[in-house]
Amino acid sequence: MAARGVGATGPESSTREILPGWISIRWNDRAPAASTRVLEALHELGYVEGKNLIVEIREARGQLDRLPKLASELVDTHPDVIVAVTNSAVAAAKNATRRFRS
């Protein structure tokens, strides 16, 4: 699943587009609250929905074996940052980004 859209307005707005990626085992009632905090922090930095912020979301729907493939898909979008909350999601994201480390 992918959600796109988020950006900035006003004199202190950032004009650079940012792409955070979010990987989760299950997108449940708690995940939106955590993502809201991340988005609020980005909004404080001048990023506003629909202007210069694109959010990529990958959710495994409770199936841990899907995380490596989803993490790889997410990395292929070239996000500026990956948000992973659970140990399994962190491990999948870490393994998917190995090709970028020297």
WOHU-V175025 format. One record per backbone hydrogen bond with DSSP energy under -0.5 kcal/mol. CO is the residue of the C=O (numbers start at 1). NH is the residue of the N-H. Records with the same first field share a line. If there is no record, write none. Layout:
CO->NH, NH
This chain:
6->49, 53
10->13
18->54
19->80, 81
20->56
21->83
22->58
23->85
24->60
25->62
26->28
28->32
29->33
30->34
31->35
32->36
33->37
34->38
35->39
36->40
37->41
38->42
39->43
40->44
41->45
42->45, 47
43->46
46->14
48->7, 51, 52, 53
52->18
53->50
54->20, 56
55->3, 57
56->22
58->24
60->63
62->64
63->66
64->67
66->70
67->71
68->72
69->73
70->74
71->75
72->76
73->77
74->77, 79
75->78
81->21
82->84
83->23
86->90
87->91
88->92
89->93
90->94
91->95
92->96
93->97
95->98
97->100
98->101
